[in-house]
Amino acid sequence: MQPVNTQLSALTLDDIGGSTLPLKNFDPLNLAKFGSDETLLWMRAAELKHGRVAMIATTGYLINAAGIHFPGMLSSDISFESLSTMTPPDAWAAVPVAGKAQILATIFIAEVITESKGVHYMKGGPLPTMVFPAIDFSGVSEKTIAVKRDRELNNGRLAQLAIMSFISAHYIPGSVPTLAGAPFVGHF
């Protein structure tokens, strides 16, 4: 019996986009050569989704740290303003069970929708798109979409670093020297 070759046979990082100067195809751990074509596409889709979540988290962190919050009450005894004064773990603990269920159900539905659209990205279909709201890009050229996808990936990469920096700066004082003394760091 011949061993199964798990190296990529057809796809490379150049084929799936996302590399931009100054670090074109930056893959110091050679993760792109780990597994099959499907593995590489799965990792790119995961990077895209995690980047989108990190962009939302970073934006939410900065907005909340600036003191901006929804008006009114979340429940009969919890105001949005009170949540904005808590650390994220404490704020999550203060959200009623029904609210947590709604948040998790929305995430689950979004995942099911993106993973079940047409031909799956691991089988040659397009990478996951936004679920809410659905935007029609049919009139946009492939070249423009490729440039915007690279920008989205780069912004997501930066947002992942940003949110981890905020968390690190809060829990490990001095771990992110450039954030030392920033008014929003202690907020987390």
Order of alpha helices (4+ residues) and beta strands (2+ residues): alpha-alpha-alpha-alpha-alpha-alpha
